[in-house]
Amino acid sequence: LAPAADADPGGRPGGGVRAALNLGGIANLTVVAPDAPVLGYDVGPANALLDAAARRFLDRPCDVDGARAAAGRVHPGLLALLLAEPYYAAAPPKSTGKELFHAGYLDDRLAALGEPVARDDVFATLTELTARTVADACARHLVTELVAAGGGVRNPTLWGRLAALGGDRWTLRTTDELGVPAQAREAYAFALLGWLSWHGLPGALPSVTGARRATVLGSWTPSGPPYGAAPPRPPRRLVVLR
């Protein structure tokens, strides 16, 4: 859903590949490259497993400021077990969610490891999992600029690992720098999808969904404007008024 708002119909002046990253429960990526269809898919867990661990081990909703992760060390064996998840190797288009990455999933991996892992090391390893899978996806698409949003941007430990893994390969910043609050990026996207549907314009990108054609999303009940009564062309810019 989000890539419809991330797409840049005007292309990328001066070349380079821009990617939009949302670090919610799941990390999803939209890739906008010159002379190529927009690509978007779920990379893997962002906060889903971290929050599950926080509820299980800390009786809290999250690892505030990534403090427990910062205090721990990455456990190589647990990280290798987590990275062996077949979903990561699947080619897009693809989508995932908490139906896969949930508390039971984490419990199973910890049990399969067959050795105890310190709590802080669990948080450090899960943070590294998110950073590593996102970095691998960005490297695969030759991303040169990564613009992030979602709750994960407020986790300095995760943010630091993304910056370190990116090195000089890509610049890293939040959507706040572009005028869109990082915590509201998806709200803006869904408002745009509603606008597109109201005007009879497609909101789904076949290059993202794998569908045969672009379609108008949803329907208006009891009624809305007749489909086909659309503006001459889709919007090209989003202007944020403060």
N, C-alpha and C positions, 0 to 999 in steps of 0.2 A: 504493500500500500504506500509506504513512504517514498519510494523512488519517483513517483509521479511529481512530487514537490521538489525533489532534489535534482531532477533532470535539468540540463542546461541546453535548451534548443539552439542557442547561439554558438554552441561549441566552446572550445577552450582557446581563446586568443593566445598566441605565443606558444602553443603546444603544452605539454604536460598533462598529467592525469590527476584530476581532482576526485576525491572520494569523500562521501558523507558517511559518518559513523554514528550510530545511536547505541549508547551503552545503557540499555534498560535491563530488564530481566535477561533478555537475549541480545547479543550484539548483532546488529544488522548493518550491512554495508551497501552503499550505492556508488558505483564507479562510473564516472563521466570522462571518457577519453576522446581525443580528436578523431573524427571520421569513423566512429564506432557506435553501435547501439548502446544505450544505457543498460548497465548490468546492475542487478541488485539481488541480494539474498541474505539469509541468516547465516552468520559465520559460526556461531555457537553460543555458549553461555557467557553473559557479561556479569550480571549480579545474581543470577538465579541460584547457582550453587553456593556462592559466597553467603547469600542471605539464608539459604537452607542451613549452612554450617553455623551461622550466627544464632539462628533459632535453636539449633540442636545443642550447641556447646556453650553459648553465652546467655540463652534465654532473652535475646535481643533481636530486633528486626534486621540489623545489619552490623557490619564491622565499621563503626563510626570512624571516618577519616582514614580508613585502612590501617588503624593503629595496631591491630593484632597481626596483620600481615607483615607490617614493618618490623615487628618484634620477632618474627619467625624466620625460618630458612626454607627454601624450596627443597622438597624431598624428591630426589631424582627418580626413585622407584615409583612413587605415586604419580608424579608428573608423566612419566612414560606410560603408565597404565591409563591415565586419563586421555592422553594424546592418541592412544590406540583406538579411540572411538571411531567406528566406520563412517559416521556422518561427515567428519572433516574431509575425508577423501572423496566424497560424492561430488560430482560436478553440478554446478547450477544449471538451470533454476532449481532451487531447493528451499525448504522452509522447515523450521523446527520450533520447539517451545518447551514449556515446563512439562509437557507430556513425556518428554525424554529426560530433560535435565532437572531432576527434582531431588528431594531429600533421600528417597529410596535409592536413586542412582548413585548418590555419593556414598551411602551406606554400603552398597554392593561393592564399589571400588575399594573402599577401605577394608572390607572383609577379604576381598580377593588378594589384597596386598600381603596379608598374612603376618603383619608386624605392626606394632603400635606406632602411631605418628603423633607427635606433640600437637596440641591444639593450634598454637600459633603457626606451626609449620603447615598445618592443613590450610590455614588462611593464606599463607605466603604462596603455597603451591597452587591454590585455586586462582589467586590473583595472577600468577605467572601463566596459568592456562589461558585465561582470557587475553592477556597481553600477547602471548605467543601465537595464538590462533588468529588474532586480528593482524598482527605483524606479518604472519605468513601469507595471509590473504592480500595484504597491501603489496608485499613483495611480488606475489604472483601476477598482480595486475600493473606493476611498475608505477605505483602511486607516487606522485611528487608532492601532493598537498592533501592533508587529512584534516577534515573539519568535523569536530565531534560535538555531540549533545547527549542528553540523558543523565540520569543520576550518577552514572559512573565517572563523569568528569569531575565530581566533587570528592573523589577518592584519590588523594595525592599519591598513594603508593601505586595504584594502578596507572595513574597518569604518568608518574615517573618512569615506570617500566615501558609504557608505550613510547615515550620520548627516547628512552635509551635504546630500545630495539629499532626505532626508526633511524636513529643516528642522523647522518646527513642525507639520507635517502629521501625523506619527506619532511615538510614542515608540518607542525601539529598545532592546531588552535581550536577554539570552541566557536560555536555559532554566535555566541554573544558578540564577537568581534565583527560579525556581519549584520548585527541588529536584531537577531532572533534569539531570545533567551533560551539557553540550553535546556531548561526544564520545560519549555513550551514548544519545542520544535515539532513534536508529533501533533500537538493541538493545531498548530498552523497547517500542517500537512492535511489533517482530516477536514479542516475548514475549507481548504482548497478542493479536496475531493467532493465535498458537498456542493460547492459552487459549480464544479465541472458537471456533476450529475444534473443539477438544476437546469443548466444550459444545454443539456443533451450532448455533452462532450465526454469522450472516453477518459477514464481515470486509471485504467490498467495498461501497463506497457507489456506487449507480447514478449519483448526481449528479456523481461524480468520474470513474468509468470509462466512463459512457455506456451501460452494460449495461441491459437491460430490467428486471432485478430484482436484488435483493440476494441473494448466494449465499454458502454456506459455502466457504471457501477450502481447497483441497487435500483429502487423505484420509489416514487413519491405516493404516499397514501394519505388521503383519498385520491389526490390527483396533483399533477404538476404540469409544467410546460410540455407540449408535444415534442417528442424526440424528432430531431431534424431541424427544429427551429433554433439552431445554434448560432453563435457569433461566427463571423467569417473565419476566424482562426483562434486557436487557444492562446491564453495569456503567455507572455514572454518574461514578465518581470513581476516580482513581489515587492511592493513598497511598504515598509514598516513605519507607521506613524507613531511617534512617542508623545 
